Amino acid sequence: MNANQKSLIEAVIEAGYEDEITRPELKAIGRKLGVSTAWVQKNTAYKVARGVYRIPQIDGSVKSALAQTVASENIEEKENKVIPFPTQTESFIPDKDSHFVRFGHCKDVESIVKSRIFYPTFVTGLSGNGKTFMIEQVCARLNREMFRVNVTIETDEDDLLGHYLLKDGETVWQDGPVIQAMKRGAILLLDEVDLASNKIMCLQPVLEGKGIFIKKINQWVRPIRGFNIFATANTKGKGSDDGRFIGTNILNEAFLERFAITMEQEYPSIGVEKKILNSVLASLDCVNTEFVEKLTNWADIIRKTFYDGGVDEIIATRRLVHICNAYAIFKDKMKSIQMCVNRFDEETKSAFLDLYSKVDAEVVNPNDDPAAEGEAALDAEITESTESEEDPETPF
C-alpha cells in the first residue's frame, strides 16, 4: 500500500467510518485529499454491495468476520452506545416513465441538476401540471438519485433529519431523507412544501449549502458535491387566497428567501398534452387520436374560462390522464369523462359535460333527458307529416 492509499484510509477512519463506507462518501474524501479511490472500488475483496465498500486496513487487508463479530460485541457492551443503522445500499434513482414529455421548465431543471452546483429551486403552479413528475424524470434521465419528502403540517425535524428506533432490541440511529441526500450527493425534493409548519425551519443551514449539526447524535454532516434541493408547491408560500388549496400555510420569509429562484409551471400546451395522452393510450392498447384531440380542446376551453373567472374549477393534465385510463377500461368516452369529473359540484360537472358534448358531436350528454329528446323528435316528425299533407307540392 503506497503513501496516497494509506493517507486515504487514515482520513476515512478519522472521519468516523469504522467498517463500511459508500462510494459518494469515499469519493468525497478522496477529492478532498486529491488522491484516487479507484483501487478500493475495483478490488472485489472490499466490495460489500453495490456502491458500498469495506474499509481496508493499512496493510491492505479487510477485517475478518471474527474480528467484526468481536468489534460488534465490544460496541454492545458499552453503555449508551448508539449503533448506526446499516448503510442503505439500494439505488434511489427514479424509474424512467415512457409517457414523460419535456415541456415548461424541464430544460432549466436539467441544467441545474447537470451542473451539480448547489442551487435551491422553488417550483410553483396549479395542481396536476407535472411539477413533481418533471423533477423526478429529469433525475431518472440524468441517472441522479432523488429523495422525495411528502411534506405535511406534521413534518418535523425527526422526519427530515433522522431519529432513533429500536431494531432487534437495540437503539439505532436512522438518518432522515435530508441527511441521506446530503451524504449521497443526491437531489432532495420537498413536495408540497407549502403545507409545512414552522418546523421546516430546521432546514435553514441546509438551504444555505452548509453542513448541519445533528444534536441527537452529536454529529456534523456536510453535503457532498451534487446535493441540491427542489421544492414544489401549489402556492408561492404566501397561503391560498381563493381557498382552492386548503391547508397551505404562509411560509417564513427567511425560509423562502433561501431559494435562489422560483419557477412558475404552467399547464402543457395542447400539442404537448396530445403527445402525453396518445402515449398513455398507446401503452394501454387503446389508441384513439380523435378522442385525444377532443379532450385537449375541451380542457383548453375550460382553462381559458377559469383564467377569465368564468368557472371555479379546472381540468389538469393529471385529470386528462385519468380520463384516458378510464377510457381504456370502460371503452366509453362520455362515461370516462363523467366518472372523472364527478368530484366537482353538480353545477360545474354539468357544465363540463355539456361543453364536451358540444366539442364532440358523437357523444350524448348523460344529463340530457332521453324522454324529452324523444318527445321533441316525435313532435318534429308529426309537424313534418302534417305540413306534407297540407301542401303535397312542397318539397320540404
Buried (B, 14 or more C-beta within 10 A) or exposed (E): BEEEBBBBBEBBBEEEBEBBBBBBBBBBBBEEBEBEBEBBBEBEEBBBEEBBBBBBEEEBEBBEEEEBEEEEEEBEEEEEEBBBBEBBEEEBBBEEEEBBBBBBBBEBBBEBBEEBEBBBBBBBBBBBBBBBBBBBBBBBBBEBBBBBBEBEEEBBBBBBBBBBEEEEEEEBBBBBBBBBBBBBBBBBBBBBBBBBBEBBBBBBEBBEBEBBEBEEBEBEBEBBEBBBBBBBBBBBBBEBEEEBBEEBBEBBEEBBEBBBEBBEBEBBEEEBBBBBBBBBBBEEEBEBEEBBBBBBBBBBBBBEBBEEEEBEBBBBBEBBBBBBBBBBEEEEBBBBBBBBBEEBEEEBBBBBBEBBBEBBEEBEBEEEEEEEEEEEEEEEEEEEEEEEEEEEEEEE
